[in-house]
Amino acid sequence: MSKHLINIYIAGDSTAAEKLQEEKPMSGWGEHIGAYFNNSVIVHNHAKNGRSTKSFKEQKRFDEILSKITPGDYVLIQFGHNDQKSDDPKRYTDPFDEYKKNLSYYIKETKARQANPVLLTSVTRRQFIGGSLSKHTLGDYPDAMRETAHEKEVVLIDMYSLTSSYIDRQGDEQSKQLFLHLKPGECSNYPDGLVDNTHFSIEGAKIIAELTAKEIMNQISELRERKNVMSKKDVYK
């Protein structure tokens, strides 16, 4: 008997968002995560560039998700990069105050529709110091989200820890391939070249998507049963 369809909605920022053709080869992990599930799972990527928990909520982007979700669906919630922007009052949130309150709102409203909220700590930035990846590229936001997940008893996918470990193992030089490091003239979209240690290349986004999918399936048995058996080899190996 075929399994009923499950929808996965992504609420997040540019690290997850689908990129326009003129932004390529920049890519978000949300563009690729659907490949790791079979056709009984449909991914709806609502992540948008530049959004924080505050601006995503105030611009009614979460309302759009709430208008569509049905009982049994999953909502993946990943913010933090833009919540850090203390010089922008439209996006900044204090990690242990407004940030946690916004996450709690997302959780409450998702549960009210009998759907499943899942918190994802932000993916790390690539910042190597003395040959090792910095452990503080997202400030207090990962800890604040971990606290919220514990207090609200919801699934936490600790992408900050997973991506920090993976990128640190790649090392300073090899990890550049995962991000947008382009030489002048290498890409017509960025003729002057680009050094971006926040946003992913297509290769990097696919790897982050696989790390994310694997951890989701580790923690959520219903989604583990819907793994795409044709997925590429495990990046952990």
C-alpha positions in Angstrom: 0.0 0.0 0.0 1.4 3.4 -0.9 2.1 5.9 1.8 0.0 9.1 2.1 1.7 12.3 1.1 3.6 14.3 3.7 4.5 18.0 3.0 7.6 19.5 4.4 7.7 23.3 4.6 10.9 25.3 5.0 10.9 28.6 6.8 14.3 30.1 6.7 16.8 32.5 5.2 19.2 32.7 2.2 21.2 29.6 3.3 18.1 27.5 2.6 16.4 29.6 -0.1 16.0 28.8 -3.8 18.3 31.0 -5.8 17.4 32.8 -9.1 19.4 32.0 -12.2 21.3 35.3 -11.9 22.5 34.3 -8.5 23.9 30.9 -9.5 26.2 29.2 -8.7 24.9 30.3 -5.3 22.6 27.7 -3.9 20.5 27.0 -0.8 20.3 23.6 0.9 16.5 23.7 0.6 16.8 23.4 -3.2 18.2 19.9 -2.9 16.8 18.3 0.2 13.8 16.8 -1.6 16.1 14.5 -3.5 16.8 12.5 -0.3 13.1 11.6 0.2 10.9 9.4 -2.0 7.9 10.7 -3.9 5.6 10.4 -0.9 7.3 13.6 0.5 6.8 17.0 -1.1 9.1 19.9 -0.1 7.8 23.5 -0.2 10.7 25.9 0.2 9.4 29.2 1.6 12.9 30.4 2.8 13.8 33.9 1.5 17.1 35.8 1.3 17.8 38.2 4.1 15.0 37.1 6.5 15.2 36.8 10.3 12.6 35.3 12.7 11.3 38.9 13.0 11.0 40.0 9.4 9.8 36.6 8.2 6.9 36.9 10.7 6.2 40.6 10.1 6.1 40.2 6.3 3.4 37.5 6.7 5.6 34.9 5.2 4.9 32.5 8.0 1.2 33.2 7.6 1.5 31.9 4.0 2.9 28.6 5.4 0.2 28.4 8.1 -2.5 28.8 5.4 -1.3 25.7 3.6 -0.1 23.2 6.2 -2.3 20.2 7.1 -2.3 17.8 10.0 0.8 15.6 10.0 2.9 18.0 7.9 6.4 19.2 9.0 7.7 22.7 9.2 11.5 23.1 9.3 12.4 26.4 11.0 15.9 27.8 10.5 16.9 31.4 11.3 19.8 33.1 13.0 22.1 34.7 10.4 20.0 37.8 9.9 18.7 37.9 13.5 22.3 38.9 14.3 22.2 42.1 12.3 22.2 44.6 15.3 22.3 47.6 13.0 19.0 46.7 11.4 16.0 47.1 13.7 13.7 45.4 11.1 15.6 42.1 11.4 17.6 42.1 14.6 16.4 40.1 17.6 18.0 39.5 21.0 18.9 35.8 21.0 17.5 35.0 24.5 14.5 37.3 24.2 12.7 38.2 21.0 14.4 35.4 19.0 13.2 32.8 21.4 9.7 34.4 21.5 9.5 34.3 17.7 10.5 30.7 17.6 7.9 29.9 20.2 5.3 31.6 18.1 6.2 29.5 15.1 6.0 26.4 17.2 2.7 27.2 18.8 1.0 28.1 15.5 2.3 25.0 13.7 1.1 22.8 16.5 -2.3 24.5 16.5 -2.7 23.1 13.0 -1.7 19.6 14.2 1.5 19.8 12.2 5.0 19.2 13.4 7.5 22.0 14.0 11.2 21.1 13.7 13.9 23.6 14.8 17.2 23.7 12.9 20.1 25.7 14.2 21.7 27.8 11.6 24.5 26.5 9.4 27.9 27.8 10.3 29.8 30.5 8.5 33.2 29.6 7.1 35.6 31.4 9.4 39.0 29.7 10.0 41.3 31.0 12.7 44.7 29.4 13.1 43.8 26.5 10.9 40.6 25.7 12.8 37.0 26.7 12.2 35.7 29.3 14.6 33.2 27.9 17.1 31.3 31.2 17.5 30.2 32.2 14.0 26.6 32.5 15.0 27.0 33.9 18.5 24.4 32.9 21.0 21.7 32.0 18.5 22.4 28.2 18.3 22.2 28.0 22.1 19.0 30.0 22.2 17.4 27.7 19.7 18.6 24.6 21.6 17.0 26.1 24.8 13.7 26.7 23.0 13.6 23.2 21.5 14.2 21.7 25.0 11.6 24.0 26.7 8.9 23.4 24.0 9.8 19.7 23.6 10.2 19.8 19.8 12.7 18.0 17.5 16.0 19.9 17.2 18.2 19.3 14.2 21.6 20.8 15.3 22.9 21.9 11.9 25.3 24.4 13.5 27.1 21.5 15.2 26.9 19.2 12.2 28.1 21.8 9.6 30.8 23.1 11.9 32.2 19.6 12.3 32.0 18.8 8.6 33.5 22.0 7.4 36.3 21.9 10.1 37.2 18.4 8.8 37.4 19.7 5.3 40.0 22.2 6.4 40.6 25.9 5.4 41.5 25.3 1.8 39.2 22.4 0.7 36.2 23.9 2.4 36.3 26.9 0.0 34.7 24.6 -2.6 31.5 24.5 -0.5 31.1 28.2 -0.5 31.1 31.0 -3.2 34.8 31.5 -3.9 35.0 32.7 -7.5 37.9 34.3 -9.3 37.4 37.4 -11.6 36.0 36.2 -14.9 35.2 32.8 -13.7 31.4 33.3 -13.7 29.3 35.8 -15.7 27.0 36.4 -12.7 30.0 37.6 -10.7 32.4 39.1 -13.3 34.6 40.7 -10.6 34.8 37.5 -8.6 33.4 36.8 -5.1 34.5 35.6 -1.7 31.4 34.6 0.3 31.8 32.5 3.4 28.1 32.4 4.2 26.4 31.2 1.1 27.0 27.8 -0.6 28.0 26.7 -4.0 25.8 24.1 -5.7 28.1 21.4 -4.4 28.1 22.8 -0.9 24.3 23.1 -0.8 23.9 19.5 -1.9 26.2 18.4 0.9 24.4 20.5 3.5 21.1 19.1 2.2 22.3 15.6 2.7 23.6 16.3 6.2 20.2 17.8 7.0 18.2 15.0 5.5 20.2 12.4 7.3 19.8 14.0 10.7 16.1 14.5 10.1 15.7 10.8 9.2 17.8 9.8 12.3 15.3 11.6 14.6 12.0 11.2 12.8 11.1 7.6 12.0 8.1 8.6 9.8 10.5 10.4 7.4 13.2 7.8 7.7 10.8 5.3 6.2 10.5 7.7 3.2 14.1 7.8 2.3 15.0 7.9 -1.4 17.0 4.7 -1.8 18.6 6.1 -4.9 20.3 8.9 -3.0 24.0 9.4 -3.6 26.5 7.9 -1.2 26.5 9.2 2.4 28.7 12.2 2.9 29.6 11.1 6.4 31.8 8.3 4.9 
